[in-house]
Amino acid sequence: MLGKEIATLVNGNNNAGYHTVNFDAGKLTSGIYIYTINAGSPSASSGHGFIQSKKMLLLK
């Protein structure tokens, strides 16, 4: 694993609710990728945030 960032899909704040983002993996090679979802901020007044990393298998 090289540990390079290949894309940032959303960088900003959205209102609460359901959102959809399309990811075009056409320029990537087949393999295993790790993605991370960050939502909220642990330093916010609530002290709660969400961070989760998972593996994604890309097959072409």
PDB file with one MODEL, atoms N, CA, C and O in Angstrom:
MODEL        1
ATOM      1  N   MET A   1       0.840  -1.182   0.000  1.00  0.00           N
ATOM      2  CA  MET A   1       0.000   0.000   0.000  1.00  0.00           C
ATOM      3  C   MET A   1       0.880   1.239   0.000  1.00  0.00           C
ATOM      4  O   MET A   1       1.828   1.357   0.776  1.00  0.00           O
ATOM      5  N   LEU A   2       0.542   2.144  -0.879  1.00  0.00           N
ATOM      6  CA  LEU A   2       1.343   3.342  -1.031  1.00  0.00           C
ATOM      7  C   LEU A   2       0.893   4.478  -0.126  1.00  0.00           C
ATOM      8  O   LEU A   2       1.698   5.347   0.211  1.00  0.00           O
ATOM      9  N   GLY A   3      -0.351   4.492   0.269  1.00  0.00           N
ATOM     10  CA  GLY A   3      -0.844   5.523   1.168  1.00  0.00           C
ATOM     11  C   GLY A   3      -1.024   6.884   0.516  1.00  0.00           C
ATOM     12  O   GLY A   3      -0.893   7.906   1.190  1.00  0.00           O
ATOM     13  N   LYS A   4      -1.325   6.926  -0.787  1.00  0.00           N
ATOM     14  CA  LYS A   4      -1.532   8.191  -1.470  1.00  0.00           C
ATOM     15  C   LYS A   4      -3.013   8.539  -1.508  1.00  0.00           C
ATOM     16  O   LYS A   4      -3.858   7.667  -1.710  1.00  0.00           O
ATOM     17  N   GLU A   5      -3.320   9.804  -1.314  1.00  0.00           N
ATOM     18  CA  GLU A   5      -4.704  10.258  -1.468  1.00  0.00           C
ATOM     19  C   GLU A   5      -4.981  10.391  -2.957  1.00  0.00           C
ATOM     20  O   GLU A   5      -4.215  11.029  -3.679  1.00  0.00           O
ATOM     21  N   ILE A   6      -6.069   9.795  -3.417  1.00  0.00           N
ATOM     22  CA  ILE A   6      -6.366   9.825  -4.849  1.00  0.00           C
ATOM     23  C   ILE A   6      -7.539  10.725  -5.188  1.00  0.00           C
ATOM     24  O   ILE A   6      -7.658  11.172  -6.329  1.00  0.00           O
ATOM     25  N   ALA A   7      -8.411  11.002  -4.221  1.00  0.00           N
ATOM     26  CA  ALA A   7      -9.565  11.859  -4.509  1.00  0.00           C
ATOM     27  C   ALA A   7     -10.163  12.380  -3.211  1.00  0.00           C
ATOM     28  O   ALA A   7     -10.102  11.722  -2.173  1.00  0.00           O
ATOM     29  N   THR A   8     -10.737  13.563  -3.286  1.00  0.00           N
ATOM     30  CA  THR A   8     -11.564  14.107  -2.213  1.00  0.00           C
ATOM     31  C   THR A   8     -12.925  14.363  -2.827  1.00  0.00           C
ATOM     32  O   THR A   8     -13.058  15.185  -3.733  1.00  0.00           O
ATOM     33  N   LEU A   9     -13.934  13.664  -2.340  1.00  0.00           N
ATOM     34  CA  LEU A   9     -15.262  13.766  -2.958  1.00  0.00           C
ATOM     35  C   LEU A   9     -16.044  14.973  -2.466  1.00  0.00           C
ATOM     36  O   LEU A   9     -16.706  15.643  -3.258  1.00  0.00           O
ATOM     37  N   VAL A  10     -15.979  15.255  -1.187  1.00  0.00           N
ATOM     38  CA  VAL A  10     -16.681  16.405  -0.618  1.00  0.00           C
ATOM     39  C   VAL A  10     -15.753  17.042   0.401  1.00  0.00           C
ATOM     40  O   VAL A  10     -15.187  16.358   1.253  1.00  0.00           O
ATOM     41  N   ASN A  11     -15.603  18.345   0.309  1.00  0.00           N
ATOM     42  CA  ASN A  11     -14.785  19.058   1.282  1.00  0.00           C
ATOM     43  C   ASN A  11     -15.553  20.308   1.695  1.00  0.00           C
ATOM     44  O   ASN A  11     -15.364  21.381   1.122  1.00  0.00           O
ATOM     45  N   GLY A  12     -16.397  20.165   2.668  1.00  0.00           N
ATOM     46  CA  GLY A  12     -17.211  21.290   3.106  1.00  0.00           C
ATOM     47  C   GLY A  12     -18.320  20.811   4.018  1.00  0.00           C
ATOM     48  O   GLY A  12     -18.361  19.646   4.416  1.00  0.00           O
ATOM     49  N   ASN A  13     -19.204  21.710   4.339  1.00  0.00           N
ATOM     50  CA  ASN A  13     -20.320  21.389   5.230  1.00  0.00           C
ATOM     51  C   ASN A  13     -21.599  21.210   4.430  1.00  0.00           C
ATOM     52  O   ASN A  13     -21.861  21.956   3.487  1.00  0.00           O
ATOM     53  N   ASN A  14     -22.391  20.220   4.811  1.00  0.00           N
ATOM     54  CA  ASN A  14     -23.712  19.983   4.237  1.00  0.00           C
ATOM     55  C   ASN A  14     -24.730  19.989   5.358  1.00  0.00           C
ATOM     56  O   ASN A  14     -24.406  19.710   6.512  1.00  0.00           O
ATOM     57  N   ASN A  15     -25.961  20.309   5.008  1.00  0.00           N
ATOM     58  CA  ASN A  15     -27.040  20.217   5.990  1.00  0.00           C
ATOM     59  C   ASN A  15     -27.283  18.754   6.330  1.00  0.00           C
ATOM     60  O   ASN A  15     -26.939  17.858   5.558  1.00  0.00           O
ATOM     61  N   ALA A  16     -27.877  18.526   7.488  1.00  0.00           N
ATOM     62  CA  ALA A  16     -28.214  17.162   7.899  1.00  0.00           C
ATOM     63  C   ALA A  16     -29.178  16.557   6.884  1.00  0.00           C
ATOM     64  O   ALA A  16     -30.019  17.256   6.318  1.00  0.00           O
ATOM     65  N   GLY A  17     -29.047  15.256   6.663  1.00  0.00           N
ATOM     66  CA  GLY A  17     -29.928  14.567   5.734  1.00  0.00           C
ATOM     67  C   GLY A  17     -29.141  13.605   4.863  1.00  0.00           C
ATOM     68  O   GLY A  17     -27.968  13.335   5.121  1.00  0.00           O
ATOM     69  N   TYR A  18     -29.787  13.095   3.842  1.00  0.00           N
ATOM     70  CA  TYR A  18     -29.168  12.140   2.927  1.00  0.00           C
ATOM     71  C   TYR A  18     -28.579  12.884   1.733  1.00  0.00           C
ATOM     72  O   TYR A  18     -29.202  13.786   1.173  1.00  0.00           O
ATOM     73  N   HIS A  19     -27.376  12.491   1.362  1.00  0.00           N
ATOM     74  CA  HIS A  19     -26.691  13.108   0.231  1.00  0.00           C
ATOM     75  C   HIS A  19     -26.077  12.009  -0.629  1.00  0.00           C
ATOM     76  O   HIS A  19     -25.704  10.951  -0.123  1.00  0.00           O
ATOM     77  N   THR A  20     -25.975  12.262  -1.917  1.00  0.00           N
ATOM     78  CA  THR A  20     -25.383  11.312  -2.849  1.00  0.00           C
ATOM     79  C   THR A  20     -24.222  11.981  -3.569  1.00  0.00           C
ATOM     80  O   THR A  20     -24.322  13.126  -4.012  1.00  0.00           O
ATOM     81  N   VAL A  21     -23.120  11.248  -3.678  1.00  0.00           N
ATOM     82  CA  VAL A  21     -21.947  11.732  -4.395  1.00  0.00           C
ATOM     83  C   VAL A  21     -21.514  10.635  -5.356  1.00  0.00           C
ATOM     84  O   VAL A  21     -21.351   9.487  -4.942  1.00  0.00           O
ATOM     85  N   ASN A  22     -21.327  10.958  -6.613  1.00  0.00           N
ATOM     86  CA  ASN A  22     -20.861   9.987  -7.598  1.00  0.00           C
ATOM     87  C   ASN A  22     -19.339   9.977  -7.629  1.00  0.00           C
ATOM     88  O   ASN A  22     -18.702  11.029  -7.588  1.00  0.00           O
ATOM     89  N   PHE A  23     -18.765   8.784  -7.701  1.00  0.00           N
ATOM     90  CA  PHE A  23     -17.319   8.608  -7.730  1.00  0.00           C
ATOM     91  C   PHE A  23     -16.945   7.908  -9.029  1.00  0.00           C
ATOM     92  O   PHE A  23     -17.355   6.770  -9.260  1.00  0.00           O
ATOM     93  N   ASP A  24     -16.170   8.574  -9.878  1.00  0.00           N
ATOM     94  CA  ASP A  24     -15.735   8.003 -11.154  1.00  0.00           C
ATOM     95  C   ASP A  24     -14.364   7.380 -10.963  1.00  0.00           C
ATOM     96  O   ASP A  24     -13.370   8.090 -10.812  1.00  0.00           O
ATOM     97  N   ALA A  25     -14.308   6.048 -10.969  1.00  0.00           N
ATOM     98  CA  ALA A  25     -13.051   5.321 -10.771  1.00  0.00           C
ATOM     99  C   ALA A  25     -12.450   4.888 -12.106  1.00  0.00           C
ATOM    100  O   ALA A  25     -11.641   3.960 -12.146  1.00  0.00           O
ATOM    101  N   GLY A  26     -12.832   5.543 -13.190  1.00  0.00           N
ATOM    102  CA  GLY A  26     -12.383   5.158 -14.514  1.00  0.00           C
ATOM    103  C   GLY A  26     -10.876   5.240 -14.716  1.00  0.00           C
ATOM    104  O   GLY A  26     -10.324   4.498 -15.529  1.00  0.00           O
ATOM    105  N   LYS A  27     -10.204   6.123 -13.994  1.00  0.00           N
ATOM    106  CA  LYS A  27      -8.756   6.295 -14.168  1.00  0.00           C
ATOM    107  C   LYS A  27      -7.938   5.470 -13.178  1.00  0.00           C
ATOM    108  O   LYS A  27      -6.708   5.506 -13.211  1.00  0.00           O
ATOM    109  N   LEU A  28      -8.605   4.732 -12.306  1.00  0.00           N
ATOM    110  CA  LEU A  28      -7.897   3.933 -11.307  1.00  0.00           C
ATOM    111  C   LEU A  28      -7.689   2.509 -11.810  1.00  0.00           C
ATOM    112  O   LEU A  28      -8.450   2.011 -12.640  1.00  0.00           O
ATOM    113  N   THR A  29      -6.660   1.874 -11.303  1.00  0.00           N
ATOM    114  CA  THR A  29      -6.419   0.476 -11.644  1.00  0.00           C
ATOM    115  C   THR A  29      -7.183  -0.422 -10.675  1.00  0.00           C
ATOM    116  O   THR A  29      -7.584   0.016  -9.597  1.00  0.00           O
ATOM    117  N   SER A  30      -7.379  -1.670 -11.062  1.00  0.00           N
ATOM    118  CA  SER A  30      -8.008  -2.640 -10.164  1.00  0.00           C
ATOM    119  C   SER A  30      -7.138  -2.822  -8.936  1.00  0.00           C
ATOM    120  O   SER A  30      -5.910  -2.774  -9.017  1.00  0.00           O
ATOM    121  N   GLY A  31      -7.778  -3.029  -7.809  1.00  0.00           N
ATOM    122  CA  GLY A  31      -7.021  -3.251  -6.584  1.00  0.00           C
ATOM    123  C   GLY A  31      -7.855  -2.969  -5.355  1.00  0.00           C
ATOM    124  O   GLY A  31      -9.067  -2.768  -5.439  1.00  0.00           O
ATOM    125  N   ILE A  32      -7.199  -2.958  -4.223  1.00  0.00           N
ATOM    126  CA  ILE A  32      -7.850  -2.681  -2.945  1.00  0.00           C
ATOM    127  C   ILE A  32      -7.520  -1.253  -2.543  1.00  0.00           C
ATOM    128  O   ILE A  32      -6.355  -0.855  -2.509  1.00  0.00           O
ATOM    129  N   TYR A  33      -8.550  -0.497  -2.244  1.00  0.00           N
ATOM    130  CA  TYR A  33      -8.407   0.893  -1.828  1.00  0.00           C
ATOM    131  C   TYR A  33      -9.017   1.041  -0.438  1.00  0.00           C
ATOM    132  O   TYR A  33      -9.931   0.302  -0.073  1.00  0.00           O
ATOM    133  N   ILE A  34      -8.516   1.984   0.324  1.00  0.00           N
ATOM    134  CA  ILE A  34      -9.063   2.283   1.644  1.00  0.00           C
ATOM    135  C   ILE A  34      -9.678   3.672   1.572  1.00  0.00           C
ATOM    136  O   ILE A  34      -9.033   4.632   1.151  1.00  0.00           O
ATOM    137  N   TYR A  35     -10.952   3.763   1.995  1.00  0.00           N
ATOM    138  CA  TYR A  35     -11.601   5.067   2.019  1.00  0.00           C
ATOM    139  C   TYR A  35     -11.968   5.424   3.447  1.00  0.00           C
ATOM    140  O   TYR A  35     -12.200   4.549   4.282  1.00  0.00           O
ATOM    141  N   THR A  36     -12.017   6.718   3.715  1.00  0.00           N
ATOM    142  CA  THR A  36     -12.338   7.218   5.051  1.00  0.00           C
ATOM    143  C   THR A  36     -13.475   8.216   4.945  1.00  0.00           C
ATOM    144  O   THR A  36     -13.479   9.086   4.074  1.00  0.00           O
ATOM    145  N   ILE A  37     -14.439   8.078   5.843  1.00  0.00           N
ATOM    146  CA  ILE A  37     -15.552   9.015   5.935  1.00  0.00           C
ATOM    147  C   ILE A  37     -15.404   9.780   7.247  1.00  0.00           C
ATOM    148  O   ILE A  37     -15.334   9.184   8.322  1.00  0.00           O
ATOM    149  N   ASN A  38     -15.359  11.103   7.144  1.00  0.00           N
ATOM    150  CA  ASN A  38     -15.311  11.978   8.315  1.00  0.00           C
ATOM    151  C   ASN A  38     -16.584  12.805   8.326  1.00  0.00           C
ATOM    152  O   ASN A  38     -16.916  13.446   7.329  1.00  0.00           O
ATOM    153  N   ALA A  39     -17.291  12.798   9.428  1.00  0.00           N
ATOM    154  CA  ALA A  39     -18.504  13.612   9.551  1.00  0.00           C
ATOM    155  C   ALA A  39     -18.534  14.221  10.939  1.00  0.00           C
ATOM    156  O   ALA A  39     -18.251  13.547  11.930  1.00  0.00           O
ATOM    157  N   GLY A  40     -18.870  15.471  11.005  1.00  0.00           N
ATOM    158  CA  GLY A  40     -18.873  16.149  12.289  1.00  0.00           C
ATOM    159  C   GLY A  40     -17.457  16.465  12.713  1.00  0.00           C
ATOM    160  O   GLY A  40     -16.497  16.205  11.986  1.00  0.00           O
ATOM    161  N   SER A  41     -17.344  17.020  13.883  1.00  0.00           N
ATOM    162  CA  SER A  41     -16.037  17.395  14.397  1.00  0.00           C
ATOM    163  C   SER A  41     -15.963  17.069  15.879  1.00  0.00           C
ATOM    164  O   SER A  41     -16.790  17.548  16.655  1.00  0.00           O
ATOM    165  N   PRO A  42     -14.993  16.267  16.287  1.00  0.00           N
ATOM    166  CA  PRO A  42     -14.863  15.967  17.714  1.00  0.00           C
ATOM    167  C   PRO A  42     -14.583  17.204  18.545  1.00  0.00           C
ATOM    168  O   PRO A  42     -14.821  17.201  19.753  1.00  0.00           O
ATOM    169  N   SER A  43     -14.079  18.265  17.920  1.00  0.00           N
ATOM    170  CA  SER A  43     -13.780  19.477  18.673  1.00  0.00           C
ATOM    171  C   SER A  43     -14.971  20.433  18.739  1.00  0.00           C
ATOM    172  O   SER A  43     -14.885  21.493  19.358  1.00  0.00           O
ATOM    173  N   ALA A  44     -16.090  20.056  18.097  1.00  0.00           N
ATOM    174  CA  ALA A  44     -17.287  20.900  18.136  1.00  0.00           C
ATOM    175  C   ALA A  44     -17.872  20.902  19.547  1.00  0.00           C
ATOM    176  O   ALA A  44     -17.434  20.142  20.410  1.00  0.00           O
ATOM    177  N   SER A  45     -18.844  21.742  19.767  1.00  0.00           N
ATOM    178  CA  SER A  45     -19.410  21.885  21.108  1.00  0.00           C
ATOM    179  C   SER A  45     -20.007  20.578  21.631  1.00  0.00           C
ATOM    180  O   SER A  45     -20.012  20.351  22.841  1.00  0.00           O
ATOM    181  N   SER A  46     -20.510  19.715  20.744  1.00  0.00           N
ATOM    182  CA  SER A  46     -21.085  18.441  21.189  1.00  0.00           C
ATOM    183  C   SER A  46     -20.003  17.443  21.562  1.00  0.00           C
ATOM    184  O   SER A  46     -20.243  16.521  22.342  1.00  0.00           O
ATOM    185  N   GLY A  47     -18.792  17.628  20.995  1.00  0.00           N
ATOM    186  CA  GLY A  47     -17.702  16.698  21.294  1.00  0.00           C
ATOM    187  C   GLY A  47     -17.814  15.384  20.553  1.00  0.00           C
ATOM    188  O   GLY A  47     -17.068  14.447  20.835  1.00  0.00           O
ATOM    189  N   HIS A  48     -18.756  15.302  19.590  1.00  0.00           N
ATOM    190  CA  HIS A  48     -18.953  14.063  18.851  1.00  0.00           C
ATOM    191  C   HIS A  48     -18.579  14.252  17.387  1.00  0.00           C
ATOM    192  O   HIS A  48     -18.853  15.290  16.785  1.00  0.00           O
ATOM    193  N   GLY A  49     -17.968  13.259  16.851  1.00  0.00           N
ATOM    194  CA  GLY A  49     -17.641  13.237  15.431  1.00  0.00           C
ATOM    195  C   GLY A  49     -17.687  11.793  14.975  1.00  0.00           C
ATOM    196  O   GLY A  49     -17.782  10.878  15.793  1.00  0.00           O
ATOM    197  N   PHE A  50     -17.620  11.593  13.694  1.00  0.00           N
ATOM    198  CA  PHE A  50     -17.673  10.248  13.135  1.00  0.00           C
ATOM    199  C   PHE A  50     -16.535  10.103  12.148  1.00  0.00           C
ATOM    200  O   PHE A  50     -16.408  10.901  11.219  1.00  0.00           O
ATOM    201  N   ILE A  51     -15.707   9.089  12.341  1.00  0.00           N
ATOM    202  CA  ILE A  51     -14.632   8.761  11.413  1.00  0.00           C
ATOM    203  C   ILE A  51     -14.650   7.251  11.223  1.00  0.00           C
ATOM    204  O   ILE A  51     -14.617   6.494  12.193  1.00  0.00           O
ATOM    205  N   GLN A  52     -14.704   6.821   9.970  1.00  0.00           N
ATOM    206  CA  GLN A  52     -14.697   5.382   9.698  1.00  0.00           C
ATOM    207  C   GLN A  52     -13.910   5.114   8.422  1.00  0.00           C
ATOM    208  O   GLN A  52     -14.113   5.784   7.410  1.00  0.00           O
ATOM    209  N   SER A  53     -13.013   4.133   8.473  1.00  0.00           N
ATOM    210  CA  SER A  53     -12.248   3.704   7.307  1.00  0.00           C
ATOM    211  C   SER A  53     -12.630   2.277   6.958  1.00  0.00           C
ATOM    212  O   SER A  53     -12.814   1.434   7.836  1.00  0.00           O
ATOM    213  N   LYS A  54     -12.745   2.022   5.658  1.00  0.00           N
ATOM    214  CA  LYS A  54     -13.086   0.669   5.181  1.00  0.00           C
ATOM    215  C   LYS A  54     -12.304   0.383   3.911  1.00  0.00           C
ATOM    216  O   LYS A  54     -11.737   1.284   3.293  1.00  0.00           O
ATOM    217  N   LYS A  55     -12.285  -0.884   3.534  1.00  0.00           N
ATOM    218  CA  LYS A  55     -11.641  -1.306   2.302  1.00  0.00           C
ATOM    219  C   LYS A  55     -12.651  -1.361   1.166  1.00  0.00           C
ATOM    220  O   LYS A  55     -13.820  -1.693   1.367  1.00  0.00           O
ATOM    221  N   MET A  56     -12.180  -1.032  -0.025  1.00  0.00           N
ATOM    222  CA  MET A  56     -13.012  -1.109  -1.220  1.00  0.00           C
ATOM    223  C   MET A  56     -12.235  -1.911  -2.261  1.00  0.00           C
ATOM    224  O   MET A  56     -11.069  -1.620  -2.527  1.00  0.00           O
ATOM    225  N   LEU A  57     -12.866  -2.904  -2.841  1.00  0.00           N
ATOM    226  CA  LEU A  57     -12.258  -3.708  -3.882  1.00  0.00           C
ATOM    227  C   LEU A  57     -12.753  -3.200  -5.226  1.00  0.00           C
ATOM    228  O   LEU A  57     -13.953  -3.225  -5.499  1.00  0.00           O
ATOM    229  N   LEU A  58     -11.830  -2.735  -6.067  1.00  0.00           N
ATOM    230  CA  LEU A  58     -12.178  -2.223  -7.392  1.00  0.00           C
ATOM    231  C   LEU A  58     -11.749  -3.242  -8.437  1.00  0.00           C
ATOM    232  O   LEU A  58     -10.567  -3.560  -8.565  1.00  0.00           O
ATOM    233  N   LEU A  59     -12.723  -3.748  -9.180  1.00  0.00           N
ATOM    234  CA  LEU A  59     -12.459  -4.706 -10.249  1.00  0.00           C
ATOM    235  C   LEU A  59     -12.899  -4.123 -11.578  1.00  0.00           C
ATOM    236  O   LEU A  59     -13.981  -3.544 -11.682  1.00  0.00           O
ATOM    237  N   LYS A  60     -12.068  -4.275 -12.586  1.00  0.00           N
ATOM    238  CA  LYS A  60     -12.429  -3.769 -13.919  1.00  0.00           C
ATOM    239  C   LYS A  60     -12.532  -4.917 -14.892  1.00  0.00           C
ATOM    240  O   LYS A  60     -12.826  -4.704 -16.069  1.00  0.00           O
TER     241      LYS A  60
ENDMDL
END
